[in-house]
Amino acid sequence: MTSDENTMTPPKFDLEKIKYATDATTFEKAVDLYESGKVTQFKEGIGAYAALVIGTKPYRVSIEARRYGYGYCECYLGKNDTLCKHLVALSLYAVKEGRPLSGEDKRQTVQVSFSGTLGTLKKTELSAIKKSISGAMRYIKSYEGPSRIWFSYQNSLSEGCNRLAKIISDLPVSEQTAGLLVDMLLRLDDRLCRGGVDDSDGTVGGFIGEVVVMLEEYAKMDQSCIKAFKKLCDRETCFGWEESLVRIVDEGLVEKY
């Protein structure tokens, strides 16, 4: 840190942005660089930060203070406009100002996980979750633009799915939350089929598959959740992700309720 460390202007992005918008491997490597003291000669400029990051060799790195992921690194990936561990390590330094990372700081949620807890959401909680889901959906948008923004577009899809994974992994299991997840899946499917989302690398499709598996676990834990799957009957989706859930309905388990 420079002598101006007490008056440093914080970046517009925060640690949550870094965690959501970075793939797990790159984030882990960046954390290792940061915690190993490899971000050196840190300086704040006009709307940007710069440092010498020690990787396989010293790399001069700079990032914008306004937008996460925009910057330059002398490494091979950086020269090809790909978010590298050096850019992320410098971003961590700009956010944390050289302070240690806590365990929570280093924990990413990039996959859907099953809470395994029964319960329903209060009206205010449900409203807040729906708002959070809509906010995350903004990152899963149509692809418009030249090929040079392809990687940043793919990063946006990943960030949207990571944000959704975090939101839904904490949900309790109930017919109410199963319905919420089914509605979310249908919204994602609509964007894939008709909304211009280019999911060539399978980011969104993979996320949908994870949620379907989680809903199957919902049904095992609380069979009333199966009622929420009935909305999927007689629906055709982009790649047939609904089939296993419809099969559960067709088996007649819902007749008990």
N, C-alpha and C positions, 0 to 999 in steps of 0.2 A: 504494500500500500504506500502511496506517496505521502508527503507531509500534509496534504490536504485531506486526509482520510476522514476527518471529522466533519468536513463540509461537502463530502461527495454527494452529487445528485443521484438519487436512486433511479434505476431503469424503469421504463413503463411496464415491463413484464415482471412477473414474480416467480417464485419457486414452483408453484403449481403449474404455471404455463410451461416451464421447462420440463417438468415430469410428464405432463400429458402429451407434449409435442415432440418427445424424443423416444426413439425405440429403445427397448430395454438394454440391448448390448452396448449401444453408444452411451447411454446414460451411465451404466455401470463403469465403463472405462473412463468416462469424464469424472465421475466421483473419485475414482482411484487417483487420477491426475491431481485433482483438487486437494484431496486429503494427503497426498504425498508431497505437497508443496511445489508442484511442478509449474504452477502459474506464477511467473516472476515478472518483475519490472512493470507492474500494473500501473496504468496511467488513465486518467479521465481526460477526454478531449471535448470538443463541441459536439454534443449529441452522440458521442461514441466512447468506447473504451478500447484500450489496446494493452497487449502484454506479450511477453515472450514465454511461450508454453513449451516445456521440455517434454518431447515425445521420444521417438526413436532418434531425433535430433532436435535442436531448438527451432521452433517455428514462430514467426511473427504473426500475431492474430489480432484482428480488430472486429468489433461488433457494434451494431447500432443500438443506441439506448432506447429507441422508440419501438422497435419491432424485434421480437425474438427470432433467431435463425437467420437474420440478415447480417452478413459480415464477410470477412475474407480471412483465409488461412493459407499459408504457403505449402501445406501438405497436398498430396495428390487429390484427395477427396475435396478439400477446400477449393482448389483450383478448378474443380469441375462442378462448382456450385452445389455440393452435397454437404449436408450438416455433419460435421466431423466431431470427434471427441474433444478436440482442442477448442473449437468454438463453444461447445457446451461447457467445458471446464472454465473458460473465461466468463461465460454467462453466469455460472454458479458463483464465481468470485464477485462479479458485479452485484449480484443479489445479496449474498451473504457478507460481503465486505471482508472476506478472509476469515470469518468466524467458523467454528467447527460445525459440521452437519450433525444433526440428531438422527436417531434411528428412523423417526417418522419422515424427516427430510429426505432420506434415502429410499423410502419405500414407495414403489410404483404400483399402480393398479393398471395393468395392461391386458388382463384376462378376466373374464367373468368368473366369479366364485359364488358358491351356494351358501347362504347364511345359515341354513339349517334351523332357523328359529321361526316358530309359528307366531302369527299376530297380524293385526290390521293397522292401517294408518288412520290417524285422526284426520278430520276434514282439512285442517290447516296444513298438516304434514303432506297429505295427498296433493294439495294444491302446490306446495313448494316443490315436490318431486316432479310434478308435471311441468312446472316452469323450468326446472333444471334440465329436464330431458329436452325441452324445446330449445333451450340455450345451447346444449351440446349438438343438437341437430343442425344448427347453423353451420357447423364445420363440414357437414356432409352435404355438399352442394354440387351443382352441375359443373361440368368441366367446360370452361370457355377461355380460349386463349391460345397462344403459340406453344409449341413443344418445349420451349425453354423454361416454362413454368410448371412442367409436368411433375417434377420432384416436389416442389412446394405444394402442389395440389394433392399429391399422394400423402404428404405429411399432414395436410388438413383433414383428410379422411381418417387417418390414423388417430389424430388428436380427438376427433369427434367420437370415434369408437372407444378410445381410452376414457374419455370423460363419461360416456354412457356406462361403461363397465364399472367405473367407480360408483356411480349413482345406484345402479341396480344391484350390485353385490351386497349392499347393506340392507336390502329390503327384507322384511319378514315374509313368511310364506302364508298366503291366503288366496281365496278366490278373487278378492279385490286386487291384490298385487299381480296375480296371474293375468287378470284382465288388462291391467296397466301395461304389462310386458307384451301381450298379444297386440294391443293397439300400437305400441312402439314398433314392433316388427312389421306390422302392416304399413306404417308410415315409411319405414326404411325400404320396404319392398316397392312401394309406390315411387320412391325416388330412384330406385334402380331401374324399374320398368319404364317409367314415364318422365322422370324428373331430370334426366340428362347426367346422372352420376356415372362416371366412368370407373368401374371397379375392376379394371383389367388385372390387377395384382391380387384380387380376392380379399381385400381388407374388410370391406363391409359384409361380404358373404360369409367370411370366416366368423365375424362377430355374431351374425345372425345364427349361425350353426351353434355357437357356444350358448346363446340364449335359449335355443330350442332344447338343448341337452339339459339346461337348468330347469326349464319348464317341465321336462319329463321327471326330474327329481321333485319338483313341486307336487306333481300328481301322485307320486309315491308317498309323500309325506302327508298330504291332505287331499283326498280324492275330490273334495268339493271344487278344487282348482280346475278339474276337467270341464266344468260348466263353461269356463272362459274360452275353452278351445272350440266350442261349437260355432263360434264366429268364423272359424277357418273352413268349415265344411262348405263344399261347393265353391271354393275359391281357388283360383290358379295363381300361383306365385311365380316369380322369375325362374327359380331353379328347384321348385318342389320342396322347399324347406318345411312346409306345413304338413307333409305326409305322415310323419311319425306321430304328430299331435292329433291329426284327424283319425289315425288308426286307433288311438287310445279311446276316442269318442265312439268309434264304430264297434269297439269291443263290448260296448254296452255298460261300461262301468258307471257312466253318468246316470243310468236308470235308477240307481239306488237312492238318488237324491231328489 
